[in-house]
């Protein structure tokens, strides 16, 4: 098994004989805590969120970047997660199970298993199977910091990096191969449960500014997604051009049925029925026919049904990484969607963005590689 390198800043200083045991004791003495988490992944946008925890297991997460304004609250009594996409107490409000794949982290982390206590329990389990060695001590923002390494199986380790700033920090190298450059946790010393305040999503806080040009009608959508994988082009292409396998790795794709096989080389002309289900309580069904196909470069299909329009996949490879661009230009046809579109279009776009994020994460997991970059925007 791969070695795990961790740097954990302890409130008790670097002199503790068993820092993990001491950290567990200090966590058990807490009633609540709040942190701001900044995750920097190479080639990707920075993820920033405010995280609040209160015993016996309440969790609240406020997203700053991406998905500004999004709020999640986990209730340990009901074991459900309530979600406000556009800020607390602003409709709509969703109610999901914590194991729903659309709200799990990139490496499968669940909201109800995201607190520091769970992390410490996991580290203690690894410590029991390996050895804990001190790497040295120092100071960050005038606070003592101690570095430790848990080694399993005797293989070499890869050091994590501490980012600069104030507060105490915990940085780990992901065991699943992620090359995140740093995880910064800035901790507030206040132990009171925060007063809830909602925040509206700010257009200026999105990763890419949305173009000012508007679509001709409220039920028309132009959505673009970029994925980048540490994987060869051929492997990514093979996964995308076989939609019948999508339900096995893409959360939200419920069914893909081939209605007609293409008679030309490569499947040109193939017709398939898709059924999709995102977080919102509705399904979309449409039929797609492959109209353009350039192996390892382009795949295009025309759709009809509850969505009508064109979907286009473009692929390229550079320096061992594969970039995928999906361009989705469609309009909705159900009367209820068209009726709600003037008000609900931001919600429909948000639902699509989550589905595409889940697809990128799922494909990376299927390929056994890293999703180095992903983003979705509308125009």
C-alpha positions in Angstrom: 0.0 0.0 0.0 1.1 3.5 -0.7 2.6 5.6 2.1 0.5 8.4 3.4 2.2 11.7 4.2 0.4 14.0 6.5 1.2 17.3 8.3 -1.2 18.0 11.1 -0.8 21.1 13.2 -1.7 20.3 16.8 -2.9 22.8 19.3 -0.8 21.1 21.9 2.5 21.7 20.0 5.0 19.3 18.5 6.1 17.6 21.8 3.2 15.1 22.1 4.2 11.4 22.3 1.1 10.3 20.3 -0.2 13.3 18.4 -3.2 11.5 16.9 -4.4 10.3 20.3 -4.0 13.8 21.7 -5.8 15.3 18.7 -8.7 12.8 19.3 -9.0 13.8 22.9 -9.1 17.5 22.0 -11.8 16.8 19.3 -13.9 14.9 21.9 -13.8 17.9 24.1 -15.2 20.2 21.4 -18.9 20.9 21.0 -18.5 22.6 17.6 -16.0 24.1 15.2 -16.0 26.1 12.0 -13.3 26.3 9.3 -12.8 27.8 5.8 -11.4 25.2 3.4 -9.4 26.1 0.3 -8.5 23.2 -2.0 -6.0 23.8 -4.8 -5.8 21.1 -7.4 -3.3 21.4 -10.2 -4.9 22.6 -13.4 -8.3 23.3 -11.7 -10.0 26.2 -10.1 -9.7 26.7 -6.4 -12.5 25.3 -4.3 -13.4 27.4 -1.3 -16.1 26.6 1.2 -17.1 27.4 4.8 -17.6 24.3 6.9 -19.5 24.2 10.2 -19.8 21.2 12.6 -21.8 20.7 15.8 -22.1 17.6 17.8 -23.7 15.1 17.6 -23.2 15.4 13.9 -24.8 18.5 12.4 -22.9 19.7 9.3 -23.4 22.9 7.3 -21.4 23.7 4.2 -21.6 27.1 2.4 -20.0 27.1 -1.0 -18.0 30.2 -2.0 -16.3 28.7 -5.1 -17.6 27.0 -7.3 -21.4 27.1 -7.0 -21.5 30.4 -5.0 -24.5 30.6 -2.7 -25.1 26.8 -2.5 -25.8 25.7 1.1 -26.0 22.1 2.4 -27.1 21.1 5.9 -27.0 17.5 7.2 -29.4 16.6 10.0 -28.1 13.6 12.0 -31.6 12.9 13.4 -33.3 12.5 10.0 -30.1 11.4 8.3 -31.0 13.7 5.3 -29.2 16.5 3.6 -31.2 19.7 2.8 -29.8 21.8 -0.1 -30.5 25.4 -1.0 -28.9 26.0 -4.5 -29.4 29.8 -4.3 -29.0 30.5 -0.7 -30.6 29.6 2.6 -34.4 30.1 2.8 -34.5 30.8 -1.0 -36.5 28.3 -3.1 -36.0 25.7 -4.2 -35.1 23.4 -1.3 -34.0 19.8 -2.0 -33.9 16.9 0.4 -31.4 14.1 -0.4 -29.8 11.1 1.2 -26.1 11.7 2.1 -25.0 8.8 -0.1 -26.5 10.4 -3.2 -23.7 10.3 -5.8 -24.5 13.9 -7.0 -23.5 15.4 -3.6 -20.6 13.2 -2.8 -17.0 14.6 -3.0 -14.6 13.8 -5.9 -13.3 10.8 -4.0 -16.6 9.6 -2.7 -16.6 11.6 0.6 -20.1 11.9 2.1 -21.4 14.9 3.9 -22.2 12.8 7.0 -18.7 11.5 7.1 -16.8 14.7 6.5 -15.9 16.0 10.0 -12.4 16.0 11.6 -13.5 13.2 14.0 -14.0 10.8 11.1 -10.6 11.8 9.6 -8.9 11.2 13.0 -10.5 7.8 13.3 -9.3 6.9 9.9 -5.7 8.0 10.6 -5.7 6.0 13.8 -6.7 2.9 11.9 -3.8 3.5 9.4 -1.5 4.1 12.4 -2.5 0.8 13.9 -1.4 -1.0 10.7 1.8 1.0 10.2 4.3 3.3 11.9 4.2 6.9 12.9 7.4 8.9 12.5 8.1 12.6 13.4 9.4 14.7 10.5 10.2 17.8 12.5 8.6 20.9 13.9 8.2 24.6 13.2 5.8 27.5 13.4 3.0 28.7 11.2 1.4 32.1 12.1 3.2 31.9 15.5 1.6 28.5 16.3 3.6 25.3 16.8 3.4 22.8 13.9 4.6 19.2 13.9 5.0 17.0 10.8 4.4 13.3 10.9 4.4 10.4 8.5 2.3 7.3 8.6 4.0 4.6 6.5 2.2 1.5 5.4 3.9 -1.4 3.5 7.3 0.1 3.4 7.0 2.1 0.2 8.2 5.7 -0.3 6.0 8.6 0.4 5.3 11.8 -1.4 5.3 15.0 0.7 2.3 17.2 0.9 2.7 21.0 0.9 1.5 23.5 3.5 0.0 26.6 2.1 0.8 30.0 3.7 -1.6 32.1 5.8 -3.0 32.2 9.3 -4.7 29.5 11.4 -3.9 25.9 11.8 -3.7 23.5 8.9 -4.0 19.9 7.9 -2.6 18.8 4.6 -2.7 15.2 3.2 -1.7 13.5 0.0 -4.7 11.6 -1.4 -4.2 7.8 -1.5 -6.2 7.6 -4.7 -3.6 9.4 -6.7 -4.9 13.0 -6.6 -2.1 15.5 -7.1 -3.8 18.3 -5.2 -1.2 20.9 -4.5 -2.5 21.9 -1.1 -5.4 21.9 1.4 -5.6 24.9 3.7 -7.9 24.8 6.6 -8.2 28.1 8.5 -9.8 27.5 11.8 -11.9 29.9 13.9 -11.3 29.5 17.6 -14.9 30.4 18.4 -16.8 27.3 19.4 -20.3 28.6 19.2 -22.7 27.4 16.5 -22.8 30.1 13.8 -25.8 32.3 13.2 -27.2 31.2 9.8 -27.1 33.9 7.1 -28.0 33.2 3.5 -26.0 34.6 0.6 -27.1 35.1 -3.0 -24.9 33.7 -5.7 -22.7 36.4 -7.2 -22.0 36.3 -11.0 -18.6 37.8 -10.4 -17.7 34.8 -8.1 -18.2 32.2 -10.8 -15.1 30.6 -12.3 -15.7 31.9 -15.8 -17.7 35.0 -16.4 -20.9 34.3 -18.3 -21.3 36.1 -21.6 -23.7 38.9 -21.7 -25.4 37.6 -24.9 -28.8 36.0 -24.0 -30.5 33.1 -25.7 -33.5 34.0 -28.0 -36.0 32.2 -25.7 -36.2 31.2 -22.0 -36.5 27.5 -22.9 -33.3 27.5 -25.0 -30.0 26.5 -23.5 -26.3 26.7 -24.6 -24.2 24.9 -22.0 -20.5 24.0 -22.4 -18.4 21.7 -20.2 -14.7 21.2 -20.2 -13.0 18.1 -18.7 -9.3 17.3 -18.6 -8.0 13.8 -17.6 -4.6 12.4 -16.9 -5.4 9.6 -19.4 -4.7 8.7 -23.0 -7.0 10.0 -25.6 -8.0 6.6 -26.9 -9.3 5.5 -23.4 -11.4 8.6 -23.0 -12.8 8.3 -26.5 -13.7 4.7 -26.1 -15.7 5.4 -22.9 -17.6 8.4 -24.5 -18.5 6.7 -27.7 -20.1 3.7 -25.9 -23.2 5.4 -24.3 -24.7 2.0 -23.3 -21.9 1.8 -20.6 -22.7 5.3 -19.2 -25.2 4.1 -16.5 -22.4 2.1 -15.0 -20.2 5.0 -14.3 -22.2 8.3 -14.8 -24.6 9.1 -11.9 -27.7 10.5 -13.4 -27.8 8.4 -16.6 -30.5 5.9 -15.8 -30.9 4.2 -19.1 -29.4 4.1 -22.6 -31.2 1.9 -25.2 -29.9 1.4 -28.8 -32.8 1.7 -31.2 -30.9 1.4 -34.4 -27.3 0.6 -35.2 -25.5 2.8 -37.7 -24.7 1.2 -41.0 -21.6 3.3 -41.7 -18.1 2.8 -40.2 -17.8 3.9 -36.6 -21.5 4.0 -35.9 -22.6 7.0 -37.9 -26.4 7.1 -37.9 -26.8 5.2 -34.6 -30.0 6.1 -32.7 -30.2 5.7 -28.9 -32.8 6.6 -26.3 -31.4 8.3 -23.1 -33.2 8.7 -19.8 -31.5 11.2 -17.4 -32.3 12.0 -13.7 -30.5 14.7 -11.8 -31.1 16.1 -8.3 -34.3 17.8 -9.3 -37.5 15.6 -9.1 -38.0 15.0 -12.9 -36.6 12.9 -15.6 -35.7 13.8 -19.2 -36.0 11.4 -22.1 -34.8 12.0 -25.7 -33.5 10.1 -28.7 -30.1 11.0 -30.1 -28.8 10.2 -33.6 -25.1 10.3 -34.5 -24.7 12.8 -37.3 -20.9 13.4 -37.3 -18.1 11.2 -36.3 -14.4 11.8 -36.6 -12.5 9.1 -34.6 -10.5 10.5 -31.7 -11.6 14.1 -32.5 -15.3 14.7 -32.8 -18.7 13.1 -32.0 -21.9 14.9 -32.7 -25.6 14.0 -32.3 -29.0 15.5 -33.0 -31.6 15.0 -30.2 -35.3 15.0 -30.3 -37.9 14.3 -27.6 -38.2 16.2 -24.3 -35.0 18.0 -25.5 -34.4 19.1 -29.1 -31.1 20.3 -30.5 -27.5 19.3 -30.9 -24.8 17.8 -28.7 -21.2 17.9 -29.7 -18.1 16.3 -28.1 -14.6 17.5 -29.1 -11.4 15.7 -28.0 -7.7 16.6 -28.1 -4.6 15.3 -26.4 -1.6 17.3 -25.1 1.4 16.3 -23.0 -0.3 13.0 -21.9 -3.6 14.7 -20.9 -6.9 14.5 -22.7 -9.2 17.5 -23.0 -12.9 17.0 -23.7 -15.3 19.8 -24.6 -19.0 19.0 -24.6 -21.2 21.7 -26.2 -25.0 21.3 -25.6 -27.4 23.5 -27.6 -30.9 22.4 -26.9 -34.4 23.6 -26.1 -37.0 22.0 -23.8 -40.3 20.8 -25.2 -42.5 19.7 -22.2 -45.1 22.3 -21.6 -44.5 22.5 -17.8 -40.7 23.1 -18.4 -41.4 25.9 -20.9 -44.0 27.4 -18.5 -41.4 27.5 -15.7 -38.4 28.3 -17.8 -38.5 32.1 -17.4 -38.1 31.7 -13.6 -36.5 28.2 -13.4 -33.8 28.5 -16.1 -31.0 29.1 -13.5 -32.2 26.0 -11.7 -32.2 23.9 -14.9 -28.6 25.1 -15.6 -27.5 24.2 -12.1 -29.0 20.7 -12.4 -27.1 20.2 -15.7 -23.9 21.5 -14.1 -24.1 18.9 -11.3 -24.8 16.1 -13.8 -21.7 17.0 -15.9 -19.6 17.3 -12.8 -20.8 13.8 -11.7 -19.9 12.5 -15.2 -16.4 13.8 -15.1 -15.8 12.3 -11.7 -17.3 9.0 -12.7 -15.3 8.8 -15.9 -12.1 9.5 -14.0 -12.9 6.8 -11.5 -13.7 4.3 -14.3 -10.4 5.0 -16.0 -8.5 4.8 -12.7 -7.1 8.3 -13.2 -7.5 11.9 -12.1 -9.9 14.5 -13.3 -7.4 17.3 -13.5 -9.9 20.0 -14.5 -13.6 20.5 -15.0 -16.0 23.4 -15.3 -19.4 24.1 -16.9 -20.8 27.5 -18.0 -23.7 28.8 -20.0 -24.0 31.3 -22.7 
